[in-house]
């Protein structure tokens, strides 16, 4: 069975929920303390055995390319100040993986973004990680959980989580028969169904391991919700040709693509950091007291 060596990370979106900040800064480059969101996602992929990161990008996302590149001028400044440790940290970022970039010329949906990467992926299985979802699980990275399911069954795997029924219209939804604890054989996929039509409360999150057959399925998939090529619709078509599995991903998921989700992520990461935790808790407690006083 071929190894899962490549990961596609779509980052071409405009991030309109965070305007005006995202007018000049990609949403994926917004910081969680002192690392951008995209760093944590690449780290998850690399810690899962991924060797090549394929960014599906846009003309306004140059900052992402710069972040994962060498920065000799900054290194020279740090060297003069004797900051060898900082130089090593910068080098580690650039050396995490092989980074490849391809432009998505039109914003036509997640399915179109994945299809854009076809030439770079080639005829091998690959992972997909969305650029605004951070999954915290140091012992067993989220995408590694799906890779292991792929190695077990040799078929595409969709990352899922349970959501309240009133939230199903915000997600792609899958339904299927459980074959192993937390792993289902997918029987139905629906993109953002109305609450009354949702076949389950098992929601698709931003993690996938896909066989290269997804590309032909996407080419035959008509445009769906919002006039876009939906990956969920492509997977539904692929399911007519081969079986697909879903896996409940274990870990704490942060959806940093919206303001509240981003703030929750900052709070969570700050409380875990030894260098800021104590002082941050003091600030939170003071703010809570101020709120109580009105």
C-alpha positions in Angstrom: 0.0 0.0 0.0 1.5 3.4 -1.0 2.4 5.8 1.9 0.6 9.0 2.6 3.5 11.4 2.0 1.7 14.6 0.7 -0.8 17.0 2.3 -2.9 19.6 0.5 -3.7 22.7 2.6 -6.1 25.1 0.8 -5.3 28.7 1.9 -6.7 30.8 -1.0 -9.8 32.2 0.8 -10.1 35.9 1.5 -10.9 35.5 5.2 -13.7 38.1 5.0 -14.9 37.4 8.6 -11.8 39.1 9.8 -11.8 42.2 7.7 -10.2 44.7 7.8 -7.3 42.7 9.4 -7.3 40.2 6.5 -7.1 42.9 3.9 -3.3 42.7 4.2 -2.7 39.7 6.5 -3.9 36.1 5.5 -6.2 34.7 8.1 -3.9 31.7 8.3 -1.1 34.0 9.5 -3.1 35.4 12.4 -1.1 34.5 15.6 -2.0 32.1 18.4 0.4 33.7 20.9 3.7 33.7 18.9 3.0 31.3 16.1 0.6 31.8 13.2 -2.4 29.4 12.9 -0.9 27.8 9.8 2.2 26.7 11.7 0.2 24.5 14.0 -1.5 22.8 11.1 1.7 22.2 9.2 3.2 20.9 12.5 0.3 18.4 12.8 0.9 17.1 9.3 4.7 16.8 9.7 4.2 15.0 13.1 1.9 12.6 11.2 4.6 11.5 8.7 3.8 14.0 5.9 6.9 15.0 3.9 5.5 17.4 1.3 3.1 20.3 2.0 1.1 21.6 -1.0 -0.4 25.0 -0.4 -3.3 25.9 -2.7 -2.9 29.6 -2.5 -3.9 33.0 -4.0 -2.2 36.1 -5.0 -2.8 37.8 -1.6 -1.2 34.9 0.4 2.5 35.7 -0.2 3.1 36.0 3.6 2.6 32.3 3.9 5.3 31.5 1.4 7.6 34.0 3.1 7.0 32.4 6.6 8.1 29.0 5.5 11.1 30.3 3.5 14.6 31.2 4.8 15.1 34.8 5.9 18.9 35.5 5.6 18.6 39.2 6.4 16.8 38.6 9.7 19.3 35.8 10.5 22.2 38.2 10.0 20.6 40.7 12.4 20.1 38.0 15.0 23.6 36.6 14.6 25.1 40.1 15.4 23.1 40.0 18.6 24.3 36.5 19.5 20.8 35.1 19.2 21.8 31.7 17.9 18.8 30.0 19.5 16.3 32.2 17.6 18.2 31.5 14.3 17.8 27.8 14.9 14.1 28.2 15.5 13.7 30.1 12.3 15.6 27.4 10.4 13.5 24.6 11.9 10.3 26.3 10.4 11.8 26.3 6.9 13.1 22.7 7.3 9.8 21.2 8.6 8.9 19.8 5.2 9.2 20.4 1.5 6.8 23.3 0.7 5.2 23.6 -2.7 2.7 26.3 -3.9 0.1 26.4 -6.6 -2.4 29.2 -7.3 -6.1 28.7 -7.3 -7.0 31.2 -9.9 -10.7 31.3 -9.0 -12.5 30.9 -5.7 -14.7 28.0 -6.7 -14.9 26.0 -3.4 -13.0 23.4 -1.5 -13.5 20.7 -4.2 -12.0 23.0 -6.8 -9.0 23.8 -4.4 -8.3 20.1 -4.1 -8.6 19.5 -7.8 -6.2 22.4 -8.4 -3.5 20.3 -6.6 -4.0 17.2 -8.8 -0.8 17.6 -10.9 1.3 18.0 -7.7 -0.3 15.1 -5.8 -0.1 12.7 -8.7 -1.3 9.1 -8.5 -1.0 8.5 -4.8 -3.1 9.0 -1.6 -2.9 12.3 0.1 -4.1 14.2 3.2 -6.2 17.4 3.2 -6.0 19.8 6.1 -8.1 23.0 6.2 -6.0 26.1 7.0 -8.2 27.4 9.8 -8.9 24.4 11.9 -6.4 23.5 14.7 -6.7 20.1 16.4 -4.8 19.7 19.6 -3.6 16.1 20.3 0.1 15.9 21.0 0.1 12.1 21.5 -1.9 11.2 18.4 -2.2 14.0 15.8 -5.6 14.4 14.1 -4.6 13.7 10.6 -2.4 10.7 11.7 -5.6 9.1 13.1 -7.1 9.2 9.6 -3.8 8.0 8.0 -3.9 5.0 10.2 -7.5 4.2 9.1 -6.4 4.5 5.5 -3.6 2.0 6.1 -6.1 -0.3 7.7 -8.7 -0.2 4.9 -6.9 1.3 1.9 -9.8 3.7 1.1 -10.6 7.4 1.6 -11.2 8.6 5.1 -13.2 11.6 6.3 -12.6 13.2 9.7 -15.8 13.8 11.7 -17.2 14.9 15.0 -20.6 14.9 16.6 -22.4 18.3 16.7 -25.8 19.4 18.2 -28.6 18.8 15.7 -29.4 22.5 15.5 -25.9 23.0 14.0 -25.9 20.4 11.2 -26.7 23.0 8.6 -23.3 24.5 9.1 -21.4 21.4 8.1 -21.2 18.5 5.6 -22.9 15.6 7.3 -22.2 11.9 6.9 -24.2 8.9 7.9 -23.0 5.3 8.0 -22.6 2.0 9.7 -20.1 1.7 12.5 -17.5 -1.0 11.7 -15.0 -0.3 14.5 -15.3 2.0 17.5 -15.5 5.5 16.0 -15.0 4.3 12.4 -18.0 4.1 10.1 -18.6 2.8 6.6 -20.1 5.9 4.9 -23.5 5.4 3.4 -24.6 9.0 2.8 -23.0 12.5 2.5 -24.9 15.8 2.4 -23.5 19.3 2.2 -25.0 21.6 4.8 -28.5 20.0 5.0 -31.5 21.6 6.6 -31.9 20.4 10.2 -35.0 18.3 9.3 -33.2 16.6 6.4 -29.9 15.8 8.1 -29.2 12.0 8.0 -27.2 12.2 11.3 -25.3 14.6 13.5 -21.9 13.4 12.4 -20.2 16.5 10.9 -17.3 16.6 8.5 -14.3 18.6 9.9 -11.3 19.9 8.1 -9.3 16.7 7.9 -9.3 14.1 5.1 -7.2 11.3 3.6 -8.1 10.7 0.0 -7.3 8.3 -2.8 -6.3 9.9 -6.1 -9.7 8.7 -7.5 -11.2 11.8 -5.9 -9.8 13.9 -8.8 -11.9 12.1 -11.5 -14.9 12.2 -9.2 -14.5 16.0 -8.8 -14.2 16.5 -12.5 -17.7 14.9 -12.9 -19.3 16.7 -10.0 -21.7 19.6 -10.8 -21.4 22.9 -8.9 -23.3 22.7 -5.6 -24.1 25.1 -2.7 -23.1 28.6 -3.4 -22.2 27.8 -7.0 -19.0 26.1 -5.8 -17.5 22.7 -6.4 -18.1 21.1 -3.0 -15.7 18.4 -1.8 -18.5 16.7 0.0 -20.4 16.4 -3.3 -17.3 14.9 -5.0 -17.0 12.4 -2.2 -20.6 11.4 -2.6 -19.9 10.7 -6.2 -16.7 8.8 -5.4 -18.7 6.6 -3.0 -20.5 5.2 -6.0 -17.2 3.7 -7.2 -15.5 2.8 -3.9 -16.2 2.6 -0.2 -15.3 5.5 2.0 -14.8 5.5 5.8 -15.3 8.2 8.4 -13.4 8.5 11.7 -14.3 10.6 14.8 -11.2 12.6 15.4 -9.9 12.6 18.9 -8.6 15.9 20.2 -9.6 19.5 21.0 -10.7 21.2 17.8 -10.5 25.0 17.4 -12.3 26.6 14.4 -10.3 29.8 14.1 -12.2 30.8 11.0 -14.6 32.8 13.1 -14.0 35.4 15.7 -15.3 33.5 18.8 -13.5 30.3 17.7 -10.3 32.3 17.3 -10.6 34.0 20.7 -11.3 30.6 22.3 -8.1 29.2 20.7 -6.0 32.1 22.0 -7.4 31.6 25.5 -6.7 27.8 25.4 -3.1 28.2 24.1 -2.3 31.0 26.5 -3.4 28.8 29.5 -1.1 26.0 28.3 2.0 28.2 28.0 4.2 28.2 31.1 5.8 31.5 30.1 2.5 33.5 30.1 0.0 31.3 32.0 0.3 32.7 35.5 0.2 36.4 34.4 -2.6 35.7 32.0 -4.8 34.0 34.7 -4.3 37.1 36.9 -5.5 39.3 34.0 -8.5 37.1 33.4 -9.5 37.1 37.1 -9.2 40.9 37.3 -11.4 41.2 34.2 -14.0 38.8 35.7 -14.1 40.9 38.9 -14.6 44.1 36.8 -17.5 42.4 34.9 -19.1 41.2 38.1 -19.0 44.8 39.5 -20.7 46.0 36.3 
